[in-house]
């Protein structure tokens, strides 16, 4: 029986057994071993083996070659009706990394220790003899540890394997990965590893925008987002990958509205309210909601007693700055639209109790309004702490429902044309006014909506 009730575990176990039966070494490797030792159920299981890619493909009926040059094959299994894809990698020794991402050449090996020594961090360099584990041996006794990873798990340290500067020169993204693991696991980064990151932070410009985006998104959504961005700032990586966010540090705010401190402190506090597994759009919206403040900072006017710090136009500037960031990082159009909407509308909650019914309903029907609510709640808790506007908006959002917030229109363009109006510049104004009247409850039938337009805009000519 498998120790875990997990189809992916059972598939990987079957693969390891088959490879062992054929005379090859086979271990669980990497993050799954780390998580098992931490008492966390892994979602994915990778297998490391002495078998070559050709031998792996010959051993299983369904495989996909995803990186055979680097010794990586996906083995497809069907377990309890679920399709699983397990990454099986041949032990290898990497050559030089001239592009700062992939080795120029690899040499396959029969030695698991040689394979481990080319990996990134000690806590990810652990191998598990899963066959012994299945036979009842204690988990810790089944681990093959060539780099002190188990000790670093106990000490809660992220430490590069071997020479940290060499590891980061091989793959620049490893610096961001170090931050992610430290944040997610609430570990410290070992001093020499951190020093190497600080020395090489400027080289992250060599990493593709997509890889940087994905790693930053994981830092934001895997848990520990606040700590992750504190470490990004401490390491020097933040000013390289998100200089616009780095500029928030030291930008003062009016204490009567922001007793917590500067824009950077406020943003970190927001990230502290970001739940694990939050959507990427909410996470980036929280991070960037005040990104326009550094450029719009206006100190108090000494000629005006009682004047305060202001950020006039920070929302509009923030949308523009955020768009530049999101385009640079190559976000999808859909994700970019939602993130920019979160920034654009985050100040509207200040007027929510004074809004007309039509304005309120248009506000509440913004796509993914639950994310707007979550951002405003975190924004409030990270500053003045008052949740009255959040409670008001949430209550109306929960109680009104789709039919009240976005009812079927009583009057549309076809109806206006049928009544004798000619399409033109004023057409949209008529339709918006009719919809506002409908949302306010002023008109309740198509006939009343048409009379409303005739009274306000005149009869068709």
C-alpha positions in Angstrom: 0.0 0.0 0.0 1.2 3.5 -0.8 1.9 5.7 2.2 0.0 8.6 0.6 -3.5 8.5 -0.9 -2.4 10.4 -3.9 -2.5 9.3 -7.6 0.6 11.2 -8.4 2.5 9.5 -5.6 1.3 6.0 -6.7 2.3 6.7 -10.3 5.8 7.8 -9.3 6.1 4.8 -7.0 5.1 2.5 -9.9 7.7 4.1 -12.1 10.5 3.8 -9.5 9.6 0.1 -8.9 9.7 -0.7 -12.6 13.1 1.0 -13.1 14.5 -0.8 -10.1 13.2 -4.1 -11.5 15.1 -3.4 -14.7 18.3 -2.9 -12.7 18.4 0.9 -12.6 18.7 3.1 -9.6 15.6 5.2 -9.0 14.8 7.7 -6.3 12.2 10.4 -5.6 14.1 13.7 -5.9 13.8 17.4 -5.1 10.9 19.2 -3.7 8.7 16.2 -3.0 11.3 14.8 -0.6 11.7 18.2 1.1 8.0 18.5 1.6 7.6 14.9 2.9 10.3 15.6 5.5 8.5 18.8 6.5 5.2 16.9 6.9 3.6 18.5 3.8 1.8 16.4 1.2 3.5 17.1 -2.1 1.4 17.6 -5.2 4.1 16.5 -7.7 6.7 13.8 -7.5 9.9 13.7 -9.6 12.0 10.6 -10.2 15.8 10.6 -10.6 17.3 7.5 -12.2 20.5 6.0 -13.6 18.5 4.9 -16.7 19.1 6.9 -19.8 16.2 8.7 -21.6 16.1 5.9 -24.2 15.9 3.3 -21.5 13.2 5.2 -19.7 11.1 5.4 -22.9 11.6 1.7 -23.6 10.4 0.8 -20.1 7.0 2.5 -20.3 4.3 2.4 -23.0 3.4 6.1 -22.8 6.1 8.7 -22.6 6.7 12.2 -23.8 10.2 13.6 -24.5 10.2 17.1 -23.0 14.0 17.5 -22.6 15.7 14.3 -23.6 18.9 16.3 -24.4 18.9 17.2 -20.7 17.8 13.7 -19.6 14.1 14.5 -18.9 11.2 12.3 -19.9 7.5 12.5 -18.9 6.0 9.1 -18.1 2.3 9.0 -18.5 0.3 6.7 -16.2 -3.4 6.2 -15.5 -4.1 5.8 -11.8 -7.6 5.3 -10.5 -8.9 6.9 -13.7 -6.6 9.9 -13.4 -4.0 10.7 -16.0 -0.7 11.5 -14.3 2.5 12.8 -15.9 5.7 12.1 -13.9 9.0 13.8 -14.7 11.8 11.2 -14.8 15.3 12.6 -15.1 18.6 10.8 -15.7 21.4 11.4 -13.3 23.7 14.0 -15.0 26.6 16.3 -14.7 26.1 19.7 -16.2 28.7 21.5 -18.3 29.1 25.3 -18.5 26.1 27.6 -18.5 27.0 30.3 -21.1 23.4 31.7 -21.3 22.8 31.9 -17.5 19.9 29.5 -17.9 20.7 26.1 -19.3 23.9 24.0 -19.5 25.6 24.0 -22.9 26.0 20.2 -22.6 25.2 17.5 -20.1 26.9 14.2 -19.4 24.7 11.4 -18.1 25.9 9.6 -15.0 25.3 6.5 -12.9 26.2 8.4 -9.7 23.3 10.0 -7.8 25.7 12.2 -5.8 27.1 13.7 -9.0 23.5 14.5 -10.0 22.7 16.2 -6.6 25.8 18.4 -6.7 24.6 20.2 -9.8 21.2 21.1 -8.2 20.3 24.5 -6.7 19.7 24.3 -2.9 20.5 21.7 -0.3 16.9 21.4 0.8 16.1 20.5 -2.9 19.0 18.1 -3.2 17.6 15.2 -1.2 16.8 11.8 -2.7 14.3 9.3 -1.2 14.7 5.5 -1.6 10.9 5.1 -1.9 11.1 1.3 -2.1 12.6 1.1 1.3 10.1 3.6 2.5 7.2 1.6 1.2 8.6 -1.5 3.0 8.2 0.3 6.3 11.5 1.9 7.0 11.5 5.3 8.7 11.3 8.2 6.3 14.5 9.9 7.5 16.4 6.6 7.2 15.4 6.3 3.5 16.8 9.7 2.5 20.1 9.9 0.6 21.6 13.3 1.6 24.9 14.2 0.0 24.8 17.9 0.8 23.4 18.4 4.3 19.9 19.2 3.2 18.3 17.5 6.3 20.3 19.7 8.6 19.3 22.8 6.7 15.7 21.8 7.0 16.1 21.5 10.7 17.9 24.8 10.9 15.3 26.4 8.5 18.0 27.6 6.0 18.0 28.0 2.3 21.6 27.3 1.3 23.1 26.9 -2.2 24.8 23.6 -3.0 28.5 24.1 -3.2 29.7 27.6 -4.3 26.7 29.9 -4.2 28.2 32.3 -6.8 28.6 29.4 -9.2 25.1 28.2 -8.7 23.7 31.6 -9.5 26.0 32.2 -12.4 24.7 29.0 -13.9 21.0 30.1 -13.7 20.2 33.6 -12.7 16.6 32.7 -11.8 17.9 30.7 -8.8 18.3 34.0 -7.0 14.5 34.6 -7.2 13.9 30.9 -6.3 15.9 31.3 -3.1 13.7 34.2 -2.1 10.6 32.1 -2.9 11.6 29.1 -0.9 12.6 31.3 2.1 9.3 33.1 2.0 7.1 30.1 1.5 8.8 28.0 4.1 9.6 30.9 6.5 13.3 30.0 6.3 16.3 32.3 6.5 18.7 32.5 3.6 22.2 31.3 4.6 24.6 34.3 4.8 27.0 33.3 2.0 24.1 32.5 -0.2 22.5 35.9 0.5 25.9 37.6 -0.2 26.1 35.9 -3.5 22.6 37.1 -4.4 23.5 40.6 -3.5 26.6 40.5 -5.6 24.9 39.1 -8.7 21.4 40.8 -8.4 22.2 43.1 -11.3 22.5 40.0 -13.6 18.8 39.2 -13.3 18.3 41.4 -16.4 19.6 38.4 -18.3 16.5 36.3 -17.3 13.5 36.3 -19.6 10.6 38.5 -18.6 8.2 35.5 -18.5 10.5 33.6 -16.1 10.8 36.6 -13.8 7.0 37.2 -14.0 6.2 33.6 -13.1 8.7 33.5 -10.2 7.4 36.8 -8.7 3.8 35.5 -9.0 4.8 32.4 -7.1 6.4 34.6 -4.4 3.1 36.5 -4.2 0.8 33.5 -4.2 2.5 30.6 -2.5 2.4 32.1 1.0 4.7 34.5 2.8 4.3 37.3 0.2 5.3 40.0 2.7 8.5 38.2 3.7 9.2 37.5 0.1 9.2 41.2 -0.8 11.2 42.1 2.3 13.8 39.6 1.1 13.7 40.9 -2.5 14.4 44.4 -1.1 17.2 43.2 1.3 18.9 41.2 -1.5 18.9 44.0 -4.0 16.7 42.0 -6.4 13.7 44.3 -6.1 15.4 47.3 -7.7 16.4 45.1 -10.6 13.1 43.3 -11.4 10.6 45.9 -10.1 12.3 49.3 -9.8 8.9 51.0 -9.7 8.0 49.2 -6.5 11.5 49.8 -5.0 10.8 53.5 -5.3 8.0 53.3 -2.8 10.5 53.0 0.0 10.8 56.3 2.0 7.8 58.0 0.3 6.0 59.5 3.3 2.2 59.5 3.7 -0.1 61.7 5.7 -0.1 60.2 9.2 -3.8 61.0 9.8 -4.7 58.5 7.0 -1.6 56.3 7.1 -0.3 55.9 10.6 1.6 52.8 9.5 4.3 54.8 7.7 5.6 55.2 4.1 4.1 53.7 0.9 6.5 50.7 1.1 5.5 49.8 4.6 1.8 50.1 3.7 2.3 47.9 0.7 4.2 45.3 2.7 1.3 45.3 5.2 -1.2 44.6 2.4 0.9 41.7 1.2 0.7 40.4 4.8 -3.1 40.1 4.3 -2.7 38.3 1.0 -4.0 34.7 1.5 -2.0 31.8 0.3 -3.2 30.6 -3.1 -4.7 34.0 -3.9 -5.3 34.7 -7.5 -2.4 36.2 -9.4 -4.5 39.2 -10.4 -5.4 40.1 -6.8 -1.8 39.6 -5.7 -0.4 41.9 -8.3 -3.3 44.4 -7.8 -2.4 44.6 -4.1 1.3 45.0 -4.9 0.8 47.7 -7.5 -2.3 49.6 -6.2 -0.2 52.6 -4.9 2.6 52.3 -7.5 1.7 55.8 -8.7 2.4 57.5 -5.4 6.2 58.0 -5.7 5.7 60.1 -8.9 2.8 62.2 -7.4 4.2 62.9 -3.9 3.5 66.5 -3.0 4.7 67.8 0.4 2.5 70.0 2.6 2.5 73.7 1.4 4.1 75.7 4.3 2.0 78.7 3.2 -1.2 76.7 4.0 -1.5 75.9 7.7 -2.8 72.4 8.3 -2.0 71.3 4.7 -0.9 67.6 4.3 1.0 65.4 2.0 -1.0 64.7 -1.2 -0.8 62.3 -4.1 -3.0 64.1 -6.7 -3.6 61.9 -9.7 -1.8 58.9 -8.2 -4.5 56.5 -9.5 -4.2 57.6 -13.1 -0.4 57.6 -12.9 -0.5 54.3 -11.1 -2.5 52.7 -13.9 0.1 54.0 -16.5 3.1 52.8 -14.4 1.5 49.4 -13.8 0.7 49.0 -17.5 4.4 49.6 -18.3 5.4 46.9 -15.7 2.8 44.4 -16.9 3.7 44.8 -20.5 7.4 44.5 -19.7 6.7 41.2 -17.8 4.4 40.0 -20.7 1.2 39.5 -18.8 -1.8 38.2 -20.7 -4.3 40.8 -21.8 -7.0 39.4 -19.5 -4.8 39.4 -16.4 -3.5 42.9 -17.3 -7.0 44.2 -17.7 -8.1 42.9 -14.3 -4.9 44.2 -12.4 -5.3 47.6 -14.0 -9.0 47.7 -13.0 -8.1 46.9 -9.4 -5.7 49.9 -9.4 -8.1 52.2 -11.3 -11.1 51.6 -8.9 -9.4 51.1 -5.5 -10.1 54.7 -4.4 -13.8 54.6 -5.3 -14.6 52.8 -2.1 -14.2 56.2 -0.4 -17.4 57.4 -2.1 -19.4 54.1 -1.9 -21.8 55.3 0.8 -22.7 58.5 -1.1 -23.2 56.8 -4.5 -26.5 56.9 -6.3 -28.0 53.5 -6.8 -27.1 53.5 -10.5 -23.5 54.4 -9.7 -23.3 51.8 -6.9 -24.7 49.0 -9.0 -22.3 49.8 -11.9 -19.5 49.7 -9.3 -20.6 46.4 -7.8 -20.8 44.7 -11.2 -17.2 45.2 -12.1 -15.7 41.8 -13.2 -14.3 39.8 -10.2 -15.7 42.3 -7.7 -14.7 40.0 -4.9 -11.1 40.9 -5.7 -11.9 44.6 -5.4 -13.4 43.9 -2.0 -10.4 41.9 -0.9 -8.0 44.7 -2.0 -10.0 47.4 -0.2 -10.3 45.3 3.0 -6.5 44.8 3.0 -5.9 48.5 2.1 -8.1 49.6 5.1 -6.6 47.2 7.6 -3.1 48.3 6.5 -3.8 52.0 7.2 -6.7 53.5 9.2 -8.3 50.2 10.1 -11.9 51.3 9.5 -14.0 48.7 7.6 -17.3 50.6 7.3 -17.0 51.2 3.6 -16.0 47.6 3.0 -18.9 46.3 5.1 -21.3 48.5 3.2 -20.1 47.4 -0.2 -19.9 43.7 0.7 -23.5 43.8 2.2 -24.9 45.3 -1.0 -22.9 43.0 -3.2 -24.1 40.0 -1.3 -27.8 41.1 -1.1 -28.4 42.6 -4.5 -27.6 39.7 -6.8 -27.0 39.7 -10.5 -30.6 40.6 -11.5 -30.5 43.9 -9.5 -26.8 44.8 -10.3 -27.0 44.1 -14.0 -30.6 43.6 -15.0 -31.8 42.9 -18.6 -32.0 46.3 -20.3 -35.4 47.8 -20.8 -34.2 49.9 -23.7 -31.5 49.1 -26.2 -30.3 50.6 -29.5 -32.7 48.6 -31.6 -35.6 49.9 -29.6 -34.4 53.5 -30.1 -34.1 53.0 -33.9 -37.5 51.4 -34.0 -38.9 54.5 -32.2 -37.4 56.7 -34.9 -34.1 57.8 -33.4 -31.2 57.9 -35.8 -27.8 56.5 -34.6 -25.4 59.2 -33.8 -23.2 60.8 -31.2 -26.0 61.2 -28.7 -27.1 57.6 -29.0 -24.9 56.3 -26.2 -25.8 59.1 -23.9 -29.5 58.2 -24.3 -28.8 54.5 -23.5 -26.7 55.3 -20.5 -29.4 57.7 -19.1 -32.1 55.1 -19.7 -30.1 52.4 -17.9 -29.3 54.8 -15.0 -33.1 55.4 -14.7 -33.7 51.7 -14.7 -31.0 51.0 -12.1 -32.5 53.8 -9.9 -35.9 52.2 -10.2 -37.3 55.3 -11.9 -38.5 53.2 -14.9 -39.6 49.6 -14.7 -41.0 48.9 -18.2 -39.7 49.4 -21.8 -42.5 51.9 -22.5 -41.6 53.9 -19.4 -37.9 53.8 -20.4 -38.7 55.2 -23.9 -40.9 57.9 -22.5 -38.0 58.9 -20.2 -35.7 59.3 -23.2 -38.3 61.3 -25.1 -38.9 63.6 -22.0 -35.1 64.1 -21.5 -33.8 64.2 -25.1 -36.9 65.1 -27.1 -39.0 63.1 -29.5 -37.3 61.6 -32.6 -37.1 63.9 -35.6 
